[in-house]
Amino acid sequence: MLRDVLAQLAQVLAALLLSPLLQGFILRYEERAQRAQGPSLLQPYRDLRKLFRKQLVVPDTASWIFWTAPIVAFTAMLTVPILIPVLTNYPLPLSDMGDILGGGLVLTLGTFFVNLAALDSGSAYGGVGASRTVMITILAEPTLILVFVGITLMAHSMLPFVVNHLLIAQPAIYWGPTHLFLVAAFFVLLLAETDRLPIHSSTHIEVYMIEEARVLEYAGPLLALLKWSGMMKQFILYTIFCHVLLLPWGLSKLGTALGLAGAVLAILIKFGVVACAVIAVETAQARLRFYRYQEPLAAAFMLAVLAIVANQIR
């Protein structure tokens, strides 16, 4: 049906166009929480435009991996919105290509290629950033898998639309311990995957930087693609957290233009609430040494285990 095809295209465009706005909101009000002025909400759009206009510079030691990693990461982020409920609460024509686990694998594919590109350039900073990312992933990915297992046991399905309908239709399950433990575990993963743990640094002048170290050798349009894909990854994780777990309401039921516009408005409100919670947690926490990264991730792992146990005994 043409309406469903257009709705699916709108989902991809929403992730593409609204992700820099989410990043701008977080950066602005993170500074405001620290009593600074903060950049404009539109600053990420300006940064992307500036990078796309710059000259492309590539290290002499780089191979084809360095060139293709930004394209693979960007394409992967454009694929995931096809599989998950971004604007509608029902499956669209291509949504049956994968479930929640499939979407997670596509997200991981982009991260994998960026890690390879960081090592491929031969930069010491790139190697440090890639190795630290892998160390965090060693604990984050098993926890994410356990969260998916908990969702599957709770809803008897790994399709995000089924979970969304279940939580709306049965408030007892929504307020049950299984769901609450899953929300808490995924929130910690959200902090880890969006570089908001107290071990991360968003600047390129600190020796314990992680994400910035991986892309330090990039410039111009390739850097713009990496920055944009990182913003879309953050948007996708917020989408899964809000529409599948925390706030499953506010999605279009028919896919009409008015319904999609209302879903976009709901996204702005829900993501703003979650972003404020992320900013509050990040601002309130003191900076930790890098090797204490396992503490919040181990807590998330235990919360996921508790969710599975609670589901088995309910």
Backbone bond lengths (Angstrom), bond angles and torsions (degrees), N, CA, C in turn:
res aa  C-N    CA-C-N  psi(-1)  N-CA   C-N-CA  omega(-1)  CA-C   N-CA-C  phi
1 M - - - 1.467 - - 1.525 109.02 -
2 L 1.337 116.22 136.34 1.460 120.88 -176.01 1.522 111.81 -60.70
3 R 1.340 117.32 -37.58 1.457 119.96 -179.20 1.524 111.10 -62.02
4 D 1.322 117.23 -41.52 1.457 120.33 179.97 1.526 111.41 -68.25
5 V 1.325 116.95 -37.26 1.470 119.77 177.43 1.520 110.27 -63.50
6 L 1.324 116.81 -43.52 1.470 120.39 178.41 1.529 110.91 -65.96
7 A 1.344 117.02 -36.25 1.460 120.07 178.16 1.524 110.81 -65.50
8 Q 1.329 116.14 -38.64 1.460 119.17 178.14 1.530 111.07 -66.83
9 L 1.309 116.64 -39.97 1.468 120.41 175.20 1.519 110.49 -63.01
10 A 1.327 116.71 -37.85 1.465 120.31 178.27 1.524 111.40 -64.90
11 Q 1.336 117.33 -33.93 1.460 120.25 177.75 1.529 111.31 -63.78
12 V 1.327 115.84 -43.93 1.453 120.23 178.96 1.530 110.23 -64.81
13 L 1.327 116.76 -43.58 1.462 120.47 179.71 1.527 111.24 -65.52
14 A 1.330 117.52 -33.70 1.463 120.07 177.79 1.523 110.65 -63.48
15 A 1.342 116.59 -44.77 1.466 119.51 177.55 1.518 111.10 -65.51
16 L 1.317 117.07 -37.15 1.459 121.61 -177.75 1.526 111.90 -69.74
17 L 1.329 117.24 -43.33 1.458 121.40 -170.65 1.526 113.65 -94.30
18 L 1.328 117.88 -27.39 1.460 119.98 -177.26 1.523 113.11 -91.58
19 S 1.339 117.61 -17.32 1.466 119.21 -178.42 1.526 113.22 -62.21
20 P 1.346 120.99 -40.44 1.474 118.21 175.42 1.522 112.63 -64.59
21 L 1.336 117.62 -31.26 1.463 120.32 177.90 1.528 110.92 -65.94
22 L 1.337 117.18 -41.03 1.465 120.57 176.13 1.518 110.80 -61.65
23 Q 1.341 116.92 -43.16 1.458 120.71 177.63 1.528 110.99 -61.87
24 G 1.341 116.30 -42.71 1.462 119.61 178.65 1.508 112.40 -63.46
25 F 1.334 117.33 -38.06 1.471 120.99 177.84 1.518 110.83 -62.65
26 I 1.334 116.55 -45.97 1.462 120.67 -178.47 1.527 110.69 -64.03
27 L 1.337 117.14 -46.31 1.462 120.37 -178.25 1.529 111.41 -64.60
28 R 1.330 116.28 -40.30 1.462 119.40 -177.68 1.522 111.45 -66.39
29 Y 1.327 116.92 -50.34 1.460 119.42 -173.74 1.522 112.33 -82.95
30 E 1.318 117.57 -14.51 1.457 119.89 168.30 1.533 110.02 -66.76
31 E 1.334 115.89 -41.28 1.462 120.15 175.43 1.517 111.22 -68.77
32 R 1.326 116.96 -39.02 1.462 119.83 178.19 1.523 111.54 -61.98
33 A 1.337 116.64 -37.84 1.462 120.13 177.81 1.520 111.61 -63.36
34 Q 1.336 116.81 -24.70 1.461 121.69 177.64 1.525 111.74 -98.78
35 R 1.350 115.34 16.76 1.471 123.69 175.81 1.533 112.60 64.02
36 A 1.323 115.51 35.04 1.458 121.38 173.07 1.528 108.60 -112.25
37 Q 1.331 116.73 169.01 1.456 120.76 -176.88 1.526 111.30 -70.45
38 G 1.316 116.87 -46.01 1.457 120.81 -179.14 1.516 112.47 82.58
39 P 1.341 117.58 152.85 1.468 120.86 -179.96 1.520 111.37 -75.11
40 S 1.314 115.68 171.44 1.454 121.59 177.07 1.535 110.28 -69.27
41 L 1.320 115.72 154.89 1.459 119.99 176.26 1.523 111.52 -61.87
42 L 1.318 116.80 -26.17 1.461 121.73 -177.39 1.522 112.68 -93.56
43 Q 1.327 118.10 4.59 1.462 120.24 -177.07 1.526 113.44 -59.81
44 P 1.345 120.23 -39.94 1.480 118.47 177.27 1.525 113.24 -59.37
45 Y 1.341 117.96 -35.38 1.462 119.76 176.64 1.524 110.54 -64.11
46 R 1.326 116.54 -41.86 1.463 120.41 179.16 1.525 111.03 -65.47
47 D 1.325 116.20 -39.23 1.470 119.38 178.80 1.523 111.04 -63.63
48 L 1.320 116.99 -42.47 1.466 120.02 178.50 1.523 111.26 -63.93
49 R 1.321 116.87 -42.90 1.466 119.67 178.52 1.523 110.89 -61.45
50 K 1.321 116.84 -40.33 1.467 120.72 179.38 1.523 111.10 -65.28
51 L 1.329 117.17 -42.01 1.459 120.09 -179.43 1.526 111.95 -67.16
52 F 1.328 117.16 -39.29 1.464 119.73 179.57 1.530 111.55 -65.94
53 R 1.311 117.55 -23.14 1.468 121.11 179.60 1.529 112.84 -88.37
54 K 1.333 117.07 -10.24 1.459 119.66 -177.30 1.529 111.74 -81.76
55 Q 1.323 114.20 165.54 1.459 120.10 179.05 1.521 110.59 -73.86
56 L 1.318 116.37 145.04 1.456 121.88 178.27 1.522 109.49 -83.30
57 V 1.337 116.24 120.99 1.465 122.34 179.86 1.525 108.06 -121.89
58 V 1.340 115.91 128.20 1.467 121.31 -177.22 1.521 108.82 -127.68
59 P 1.339 119.31 134.80 1.474 121.10 177.80 1.526 111.94 -59.73
60 D 1.302 115.82 148.63 1.473 120.34 179.75 1.523 111.76 -64.66
61 T 1.338 116.76 -26.80 1.465 120.84 -177.16 1.522 113.41 -85.14
62 A 1.325 117.18 -3.52 1.467 120.40 -174.31 1.528 110.97 -76.42
63 S 1.331 115.15 146.45 1.457 121.76 176.86 1.524 109.35 -109.68
64 W 1.343 116.32 -166.89 1.459 120.32 -179.61 1.523 112.19 -64.11
65 I 1.328 117.70 -23.49 1.467 120.20 178.64 1.519 110.61 -62.89
66 F 1.338 116.12 -40.71 1.459 121.00 -179.84 1.528 110.41 -60.88
67 W 1.326 116.37 -38.40 1.469 120.49 -179.11 1.522 112.20 -72.67
68 T 1.322 116.54 -41.33 1.465 120.19 -171.51 1.523 114.09 -84.01
69 A 1.341 118.34 -22.59 1.465 120.64 -176.30 1.532 112.74 -57.02
70 P 1.338 120.39 -47.80 1.476 118.98 178.22 1.518 112.92 -61.20
71 I 1.336 116.95 -37.10 1.468 120.06 -179.60 1.524 110.42 -68.28
72 V 1.343 116.82 -42.86 1.468 120.39 178.76 1.523 110.52 -63.98
73 A 1.334 117.04 -44.99 1.469 120.64 -179.86 1.522 110.85 -61.99
74 F 1.329 116.84 -44.16 1.473 120.70 -178.97 1.524 110.71 -65.84
75 T 1.333 117.12 -42.60 1.462 120.83 179.77 1.528 111.50 -65.74
76 A 1.336 116.53 -38.70 1.463 119.96 178.65 1.524 111.17 -61.56
77 M 1.340 116.16 -40.61 1.458 119.48 -179.85 1.530 111.49 -69.20
78 L 1.324 117.63 -26.66 1.463 120.20 176.08 1.526 111.89 -77.16
79 T 1.336 116.94 -20.53 1.467 121.32 -177.60 1.524 112.06 -81.03
80 V 1.329 117.46 -39.68 1.467 120.72 -173.85 1.526 112.84 -60.93
81 P 1.355 121.05 -41.09 1.480 118.90 178.94 1.513 114.57 -59.14
82 I 1.331 117.72 -17.19 1.465 120.45 176.03 1.528 110.64 -70.64
83 L 1.344 117.01 -27.98 1.465 121.44 -171.20 1.519 113.83 -95.01
84 I 1.317 118.91 -18.21 1.467 121.73 -170.90 1.526 110.50 -117.30
85 P 1.348 117.53 160.92 1.473 120.17 179.13 1.533 111.34 -78.04
86 V 1.311 116.57 98.66 1.465 121.24 176.90 1.521 110.55 -92.87
87 L 1.339 116.42 -48.63 1.464 120.86 -178.62 1.526 112.80 -120.52
88 T 1.326 118.24 -25.11 1.467 121.26 -178.06 1.526 110.12 -116.38
89 N 1.341 115.67 153.71 1.471 119.79 178.53 1.520 111.88 -100.66
90 Y 1.326 117.59 18.51 1.465 121.72 177.67 1.533 108.50 -133.81
91 P 1.327 117.50 153.30 1.471 120.16 -177.95 1.519 111.68 -64.89
92 L 1.317 115.96 139.57 1.456 123.90 176.73 1.531 109.34 -99.96
93 P 1.329 119.38 174.03 1.479 120.48 -169.68 1.518 116.10 -51.19
94 L 1.339 118.59 -38.40 1.462 120.29 -176.33 1.528 112.87 -102.93
95 S 1.327 117.54 8.41 1.464 120.19 -177.08 1.515 113.22 -69.28
96 D 1.341 117.19 -19.22 1.463 119.50 -178.34 1.524 112.99 -82.31
97 M 1.339 117.75 6.66 1.467 120.11 177.67 1.518 111.76 -70.47
98 G 1.327 118.35 -20.58 1.461 120.69 -178.38 1.510 111.01 -169.89
99 D 1.340 116.09 167.40 1.454 122.13 178.19 1.523 109.21 -109.50
100 I 1.337 116.87 -159.26 1.464 120.29 -179.41 1.522 110.49 -62.21
101 L 1.332 116.72 -42.27 1.457 120.14 179.84 1.523 111.07 -63.54
102 G 1.327 117.41 -39.45 1.458 120.35 177.19 1.513 112.09 -62.70
103 G 1.333 116.48 -40.76 1.457 119.50 176.10 1.514 112.29 -63.18
104 G 1.345 116.05 -39.14 1.466 119.47 177.15 1.519 112.35 -63.78
105 L 1.341 116.79 -37.94 1.465 120.23 178.32 1.526 111.55 -65.51
106 V 1.333 116.88 -37.54 1.464 120.22 178.22 1.528 110.46 -66.89
107 L 1.332 117.02 -40.92 1.466 120.05 176.10 1.521 111.15 -60.62
108 T 1.324 116.67 -42.04 1.458 121.19 -179.52 1.523 111.41 -67.04
109 L 1.325 117.23 -31.42 1.468 120.71 178.93 1.529 111.01 -60.02
110 G 1.318 116.99 -43.40 1.453 119.80 178.01 1.518 112.15 -62.68
111 T 1.333 116.84 -43.75 1.464 120.80 178.23 1.518 111.66 -62.65
112 F 1.323 116.74 -39.51 1.462 121.64 179.88 1.527 111.14 -60.83
113 F 1.318 117.48 -45.11 1.460 120.65 -178.39 1.528 111.42 -69.33
114 V 1.319 117.42 -35.43 1.469 119.48 177.53 1.523 109.99 -66.54
115 N 1.328 117.74 -38.35 1.464 120.46 175.62 1.528 111.26 -62.41
116 L 1.325 116.81 -42.54 1.456 120.00 177.42 1.528 110.79 -61.70
117 A 1.320 117.27 -42.21 1.463 120.77 -179.17 1.529 110.82 -65.96
118 A 1.336 117.31 -35.89 1.465 120.31 178.00 1.522 111.12 -63.54
119 L 1.319 116.90 -37.62 1.465 120.84 176.90 1.526 111.46 -76.76
120 D 1.327 116.68 -31.51 1.460 121.01 -174.87 1.521 112.47 -65.93
121 S 1.321 117.83 -32.79 1.462 120.79 -176.93 1.521 112.66 -70.69
122 G 1.338 117.69 -19.30 1.457 121.13 -178.65 1.508 114.31 80.98
123 S 1.327 117.99 6.93 1.463 121.93 179.58 1.527 110.52 -75.81
124 A 1.330 115.69 138.96 1.468 119.59 177.42 1.521 110.52 -64.74
125 Y 1.332 116.93 -39.80 1.464 120.04 178.95 1.523 110.97 -64.89
126 G 1.337 116.62 -40.64 1.455 119.53 178.55 1.514 112.05 -61.17
127 G 1.338 116.78 -41.57 1.455 120.12 177.79 1.512 112.44 -63.68
128 V 1.336 116.43 -41.12 1.473 120.28 179.18 1.527 110.26 -64.56
129 G 1.341 116.57 -45.94 1.462 119.80 -179.65 1.513 112.22 -62.95
130 A 1.345 116.93 -43.15 1.461 120.44 -179.65 1.526 111.04 -65.30
131 S 1.331 117.58 -43.10 1.467 120.35 -178.67 1.525 111.05 -65.60
132 R 1.319 116.67 -39.43 1.468 118.71 178.69 1.525 111.37 -68.94
133 T 1.320 117.21 -36.90 1.465 120.02 175.92 1.520 111.07 -60.88
134 V 1.331 116.81 -42.56 1.464 120.78 179.51 1.523 110.74 -65.77
135 M 1.335 117.34 -38.87 1.467 120.09 178.81 1.525 111.02 -61.55
136 I 1.324 116.98 -41.29 1.462 120.18 177.97 1.524 110.38 -68.68
137 T 1.337 116.51 -38.55 1.458 121.03 -179.16 1.522 111.92 -63.76
138 I 1.340 117.01 -31.09 1.466 120.61 -179.55 1.521 111.20 -56.57
139 L 1.329 117.86 -35.80 1.459 120.64 176.70 1.518 112.67 -93.55
140 A 1.338 117.50 -32.32 1.463 120.19 -174.88 1.524 111.71 -70.81
141 E 1.342 118.01 -42.98 1.467 120.18 -175.71 1.525 112.89 -66.25
142 P 1.354 120.37 -45.36 1.474 118.01 175.91 1.525 112.59 -59.47
143 T 1.334 116.77 -36.46 1.463 119.56 177.39 1.517 110.55 -65.02
144 L 1.333 116.72 -41.07 1.466 120.12 178.43 1.529 110.87 -62.70
145 I 1.325 116.71 -40.33 1.465 120.07 178.19 1.524 110.68 -63.63
146 L 1.341 116.90 -41.19 1.461 120.17 177.69 1.526 111.60 -64.23
147 V 1.329 116.64 -36.94 1.467 119.90 176.00 1.526 109.80 -62.31
148 F 1.331 116.79 -43.07 1.466 120.04 177.86 1.530 110.95 -63.80
149 V 1.338 116.77 -38.20 1.468 120.19 176.56 1.527 110.14 -62.88
150 G 1.337 116.31 -43.00 1.455 120.24 177.99 1.523 112.07 -62.00
151 I 1.332 117.16 -40.68 1.463 120.95 177.33 1.527 110.42 -63.51
152 T 1.335 115.91 -42.15 1.462 120.37 -179.45 1.526 111.18 -63.21
153 L 1.314 117.08 -44.28 1.464 120.51 -179.97 1.527 111.23 -67.22
154 M 1.330 116.59 -34.85 1.467 120.03 -178.62 1.531 111.25 -72.00
155 A 1.341 116.63 -43.92 1.469 120.64 -174.59 1.521 113.27 -102.50
156 H 1.364 117.58 -5.77 1.465 122.52 -175.21 1.526 111.09 57.15
157 S 1.318 116.31 32.38 1.451 122.14 178.98 1.518 109.33 -165.84
158 M 1.336 117.06 150.22 1.456 121.84 174.64 1.518 111.78 -104.94
159 L 1.320 117.05 10.08 1.458 120.90 176.22 1.528 108.69 -82.81
160 P 1.310 118.58 125.46 1.475 120.14 -176.06 1.519 113.06 -62.79
161 F 1.340 117.86 -29.05 1.461 120.17 -179.37 1.530 110.81 -68.26
162 V 1.333 116.68 -35.78 1.461 120.24 177.75 1.520 110.69 -65.35
163 V 1.327 117.11 -42.77 1.466 121.22 178.37 1.513 109.82 -62.72
164 N 1.317 117.36 -42.98 1.458 121.97 179.29 1.524 111.13 -58.16
165 H 1.322 117.57 -48.15 1.464 121.49 -179.23 1.520 111.26 -66.06
166 L 1.325 117.42 -38.38 1.459 121.06 -178.67 1.524 111.17 -62.34
167 L 1.331 116.76 -46.92 1.462 120.41 -177.15 1.523 111.85 -66.71
168 I 1.336 116.52 -32.51 1.468 119.61 177.83 1.526 110.92 -73.46
169 A 1.315 116.38 -40.50 1.464 120.51 -174.41 1.523 113.05 -77.68
170 Q 1.339 118.44 -27.63 1.460 121.07 -174.98 1.532 110.77 -126.03
171 P 1.321 117.18 91.23 1.470 120.71 179.29 1.525 113.46 -58.59
172 A 1.339 117.33 -28.55 1.464 119.77 179.94 1.521 110.77 -62.93
173 I 1.323 116.99 -37.29 1.464 120.19 177.37 1.522 110.23 -73.47
174 Y 1.338 116.16 -37.43 1.469 119.44 -179.97 1.525 110.54 -60.49
175 W 1.320 117.62 -43.05 1.465 121.11 -177.90 1.530 112.56 -92.39
176 G 1.320 117.24 5.91 1.452 120.86 179.11 1.517 112.77 -75.17
177 P 1.327 117.07 161.02 1.469 120.36 -177.57 1.525 113.59 -62.49
178 T 1.335 117.44 -33.56 1.468 119.37 -179.92 1.516 111.01 -59.89
179 H 1.318 115.73 -49.45 1.466 119.90 -178.57 1.527 111.51 -66.79
180 L 1.307 117.70 -41.71 1.466 120.57 -178.53 1.527 111.43 -64.85
181 F 1.330 116.83 -39.83 1.471 119.66 176.47 1.532 110.85 -64.45
182 L 1.342 117.01 -39.28 1.461 120.25 179.02 1.527 111.13 -65.36
183 V 1.326 116.80 -39.57 1.472 120.75 177.83 1.523 110.13 -62.03
184 A 1.333 116.81 -45.83 1.465 120.34 -179.49 1.525 111.55 -63.76
185 A 1.341 117.01 -42.01 1.465 120.41 179.93 1.519 111.06 -65.57
186 F 1.321 117.00 -42.38 1.466 119.57 -178.88 1.518 111.49 -69.50
187 F 1.317 117.23 -30.33 1.468 119.76 178.08 1.527 110.79 -63.82
188 V 1.333 117.08 -40.42 1.470 119.78 176.53 1.522 109.97 -65.14
189 L 1.340 117.08 -40.92 1.465 120.03 176.61 1.520 111.27 -63.12
190 L 1.328 116.33 -35.89 1.464 120.14 177.23 1.521 110.86 -61.28
191 L 1.326 116.61 -41.45 1.465 120.18 177.21 1.524 111.12 -63.85
192 A 1.335 116.05 -41.25 1.465 119.84 -177.88 1.523 111.78 -69.27
193 E 1.331 116.96 -45.00 1.459 120.87 -174.99 1.516 113.25 -74.74
194 T 1.331 117.81 -19.76 1.469 120.87 178.43 1.525 111.76 -105.31
195 D 1.333 117.55 17.11 1.471 123.15 175.57 1.523 112.00 61.45
196 R 1.333 116.65 42.76 1.461 120.70 179.93 1.517 112.96 -115.59
197 L 1.315 117.50 8.12 1.455 119.34 172.44 1.531 109.30 -70.05
198 P 1.324 119.17 155.89 1.474 120.35 -178.16 1.523 114.19 -71.96
199 I 1.333 118.35 9.85 1.468 121.04 174.25 1.521 111.18 -102.31
200 H 1.349 117.42 -8.23 1.450 120.90 -175.75 1.517 111.28 -86.86
201 S 1.313 114.85 157.03 1.455 122.23 173.52 1.509 108.38 -135.37
202 S 1.327 116.61 131.27 1.458 121.05 -177.87 1.525 112.63 -91.88
203 T 1.318 118.18 -0.01 1.455 120.58 179.94 1.524 109.89 -102.76
204 H 1.337 116.05 164.69 1.460 120.94 -178.14 1.523 111.85 -103.38
205 I 1.318 117.53 17.73 1.460 119.94 -176.97 1.523 111.74 -116.95
206 E 1.320 117.26 7.56 1.453 120.79 -179.02 1.523 109.21 -111.95
207 V 1.315 116.26 139.82 1.462 120.35 -172.58 1.516 112.50 -71.35
208 Y 1.329 118.57 -17.04 1.460 119.54 -179.20 1.538 110.92 -99.96
209 M 1.328 118.07 19.62 1.456 120.47 176.96 1.530 109.66 -65.12
210 I 1.320 116.03 151.20 1.455 121.27 -178.22 1.527 109.36 -121.52
211 E 1.323 116.96 -69.19 1.463 119.87 -177.22 1.525 111.60 -63.66
212 E 1.321 117.55 -45.01 1.461 120.16 -178.30 1.530 111.28 -64.50
213 A 1.328 117.58 -30.46 1.467 120.05 -179.92 1.522 110.97 -67.06
214 R 1.320 117.72 -33.92 1.464 120.44 -177.60 1.518 112.44 -68.27
215 V 1.323 117.03 -28.87 1.472 120.23 -175.42 1.516 111.96 -111.03
216 L 1.341 117.72 16.33 1.461 121.13 -174.00 1.525 112.03 -65.00
217 E 1.339 118.29 -29.53 1.454 121.53 -177.72 1.530 113.18 -84.09
218 Y 1.309 117.32 -6.03 1.457 120.32 -178.20 1.528 111.22 -87.95
219 A 1.337 115.41 154.64 1.455 121.57 177.48 1.519 108.76 -153.30
220 G 1.316 116.09 161.46 1.450 121.60 173.68 1.518 114.02 65.31
221 P 1.331 117.62 -143.78 1.472 121.30 -175.44 1.526 114.53 -59.82
222 L 1.341 117.92 -35.70 1.462 119.49 178.91 1.527 110.93 -64.66
223 L 1.331 117.04 -39.98 1.463 120.43 176.44 1.528 110.23 -66.03
224 A 1.334 117.01 -37.48 1.461 120.14 177.65 1.525 111.08 -61.07
225 L 1.344 116.92 -42.56 1.459 120.00 178.21 1.522 111.35 -62.57
226 L 1.336 117.42 -40.76 1.460 120.63 179.24 1.527 111.27 -66.61
227 K 1.329 116.34 -43.34 1.457 119.61 178.77 1.531 110.72 -62.54
228 W 1.328 115.56 -43.63 1.465 120.40 -178.52 1.525 110.78 -66.68
229 S 1.338 117.05 -40.30 1.465 119.78 178.77 1.529 110.68 -65.35
230 G 1.353 117.39 -36.52 1.459 120.03 175.96 1.523 111.89 -63.66
231 M 1.336 117.00 -39.40 1.465 120.16 176.86 1.519 111.11 -65.85
232 M 1.336 116.63 -40.02 1.463 119.59 178.67 1.529 111.69 -67.49
233 K 1.328 116.75 -35.67 1.463 119.15 176.21 1.522 110.30 -61.89
234 Q 1.330 116.76 -42.88 1.454 120.31 176.72 1.519 110.91 -61.24
235 F 1.331 117.41 -43.41 1.465 121.83 178.65 1.528 110.79 -61.48
236 I 1.332 117.07 -42.13 1.467 121.06 -179.31 1.527 110.74 -65.29
237 L 1.322 117.47 -42.54 1.466 120.00 178.61 1.525 111.38 -64.44
238 Y 1.326 116.95 -38.84 1.468 120.43 175.02 1.529 110.00 -63.60
239 T 1.334 116.55 -38.16 1.463 120.38 179.54 1.523 111.10 -63.12
240 I 1.324 116.31 -47.20 1.465 119.59 179.08 1.520 110.64 -62.87
241 F 1.331 116.60 -43.32 1.461 120.61 -178.24 1.530 111.23 -63.71
242 C 1.335 117.07 -44.17 1.465 120.45 -176.37 1.517 112.16 -78.83
243 H 1.336 117.77 -51.32 1.461 121.29 -169.98 1.519 113.71 -81.74
244 V 1.321 117.47 -21.45 1.461 119.75 -179.30 1.521 111.74 -102.81
245 L 1.332 117.94 -31.83 1.461 120.38 -174.17 1.526 114.58 -117.34
246 L 1.328 117.01 -61.58 1.469 119.61 -166.54 1.528 113.59 -82.66
247 L 1.330 118.22 -52.34 1.466 122.84 -174.00 1.528 109.44 -129.57
248 P 1.321 118.10 77.01 1.474 120.44 -173.29 1.529 114.64 -76.97
249 W 1.327 118.16 3.70 1.455 120.75 -177.55 1.534 110.50 -91.53
250 G 1.333 115.44 169.99 1.453 120.70 172.47 1.512 115.99 88.58
251 L 1.331 118.90 10.68 1.461 121.50 178.25 1.527 110.45 -95.58
252 S 1.317 116.10 154.71 1.464 120.99 -179.40 1.526 110.46 -70.93
253 K 1.335 116.26 135.54 1.463 121.48 -179.80 1.525 113.03 -95.89
254 L 1.337 116.66 -21.60 1.462 120.34 -176.38 1.519 113.04 -118.16
255 G 1.312 118.35 -15.39 1.451 121.15 -179.87 1.511 114.09 79.71
256 T 1.332 118.06 18.75 1.458 120.85 177.11 1.523 110.23 -74.43
257 A 1.330 115.43 164.54 1.465 119.99 -179.85 1.520 110.70 -60.83
258 L 1.330 117.05 -41.96 1.459 120.39 179.54 1.525 110.84 -66.14
259 G 1.334 116.00 -40.25 1.460 119.32 178.87 1.513 112.42 -64.73
260 L 1.339 117.31 -40.35 1.464 120.93 178.26 1.525 110.98 -66.25
261 A 1.342 116.42 -38.43 1.465 119.64 177.19 1.530 110.43 -64.21
262 G 1.326 116.94 -40.31 1.460 120.09 176.46 1.518 112.20 -64.92
263 A 1.348 116.55 -35.87 1.463 120.04 177.89 1.523 110.88 -66.40
264 V 1.337 117.08 -38.03 1.469 120.36 176.51 1.518 110.16 -62.70
265 L 1.333 117.52 -42.93 1.465 120.93 177.71 1.523 110.49 -62.69
266 A 1.337 116.66 -40.54 1.467 120.11 178.23 1.526 110.69 -63.87
267 I 1.329 117.24 -37.79 1.467 120.98 177.36 1.519 110.50 -60.29
268 L 1.322 116.94 -45.76 1.467 120.60 -179.42 1.531 111.05 -59.02
269 I 1.330 116.31 -39.86 1.469 119.99 -178.74 1.531 110.86 -72.96
270 K 1.339 116.58 -49.84 1.469 120.36 -176.28 1.522 111.67 -65.45
271 F 1.323 116.85 -44.90 1.456 119.57 179.78 1.518 111.14 -66.08
272 G 1.334 116.62 -33.73 1.462 119.44 176.40 1.521 111.76 -63.48
273 V 1.347 116.75 -40.22 1.471 120.51 178.97 1.527 110.63 -64.94
274 V 1.343 116.63 -46.91 1.463 120.22 -179.66 1.530 110.38 -65.59
275 A 1.327 117.14 -40.46 1.463 120.23 179.10 1.520 111.07 -62.33
276 C 1.325 117.73 -38.50 1.476 120.44 177.08 1.523 110.58 -63.73
277 A 1.339 116.82 -38.72 1.465 119.70 177.30 1.524 110.89 -65.56
278 V 1.335 116.92 -41.45 1.470 121.15 177.74 1.518 110.42 -62.26
279 I 1.337 116.62 -44.05 1.467 121.00 -179.88 1.520 110.34 -63.18
280 A 1.342 116.96 -41.87 1.460 120.46 179.98 1.526 111.31 -62.95
281 V 1.335 116.86 -44.43 1.467 120.14 179.89 1.525 110.72 -65.75
282 E 1.325 116.14 -44.78 1.464 119.60 -178.03 1.518 111.88 -65.41
283 T 1.338 116.78 -39.04 1.462 120.65 -178.56 1.520 111.61 -72.29
284 A 1.332 116.60 -35.37 1.467 119.98 -176.71 1.518 112.86 -75.57
285 Q 1.351 117.36 -23.38 1.461 120.16 -176.95 1.523 111.08 -82.99
286 A 1.304 115.65 140.59 1.464 120.99 172.95 1.524 109.30 -78.82
287 R 1.327 116.21 150.30 1.459 120.71 179.34 1.531 110.59 -64.95
288 L 1.323 116.52 133.31 1.455 123.09 -178.66 1.519 110.59 -105.14
289 R 1.310 116.02 156.72 1.460 119.70 169.48 1.527 109.42 -65.37
290 F 1.340 115.64 150.66 1.462 118.65 -173.59 1.521 111.82 -58.75
291 Y 1.313 118.45 -40.10 1.462 120.37 -173.61 1.523 113.48 -75.56
292 R 1.337 116.43 6.89 1.460 119.61 170.64 1.537 110.54 -99.69
293 Y 1.331 116.15 13.48 1.462 120.19 179.93 1.521 112.12 -61.28
294 Q 1.346 116.61 -24.48 1.458 119.38 -174.93 1.528 112.16 -72.87
295 E 1.325 118.37 -17.59 1.465 120.22 -175.62 1.529 112.50 -65.40
296 P 1.352 120.28 -55.81 1.467 117.97 178.25 1.524 113.28 -66.02
297 L 1.342 117.47 -34.15 1.453 119.53 -179.60 1.526 111.35 -71.45
298 A 1.331 116.98 -35.33 1.465 119.39 174.86 1.524 110.58 -65.98
299 A 1.331 117.14 -36.66 1.467 120.18 176.10 1.523 110.72 -63.81
300 A 1.337 117.15 -41.02 1.454 120.44 177.53 1.530 111.00 -64.19
301 F 1.323 116.83 -38.65 1.465 121.26 177.76 1.529 110.57 -60.70
302 M 1.323 116.92 -44.79 1.466 120.55 179.76 1.528 111.37 -66.64
303 L 1.340 117.01 -36.26 1.463 119.59 177.64 1.527 110.71 -64.29
304 A 1.334 116.83 -39.16 1.467 120.26 177.39 1.523 110.93 -65.44
305 V 1.325 117.01 -40.45 1.467 120.68 176.96 1.530 110.31 -62.98
306 L 1.334 117.11 -43.46 1.463 121.20 178.14 1.524 111.38 -61.59
307 A 1.347 116.66 -36.37 1.461 119.83 177.81 1.527 110.78 -62.61
308 I 1.327 116.99 -42.30 1.464 121.21 179.70 1.531 110.46 -66.08
309 V 1.337 115.61 -42.99 1.481 119.35 179.17 1.519 110.56 -64.08
310 A 1.356 116.81 -44.18 1.458 120.13 -179.73 1.520 111.54 -62.12
311 N 1.332 116.61 -35.43 1.469 119.65 178.78 1.522 111.40 -68.45
312 Q 1.325 117.42 -34.28 1.469 121.03 -178.39 1.512 113.08 -73.97
313 I 1.331 117.44 -25.55 1.476 119.22 -175.72 1.522 112.59 -104.44
314 R 1.329 118.21 0.19 1.469 119.30 -177.80 1.545 110.61 -78.21
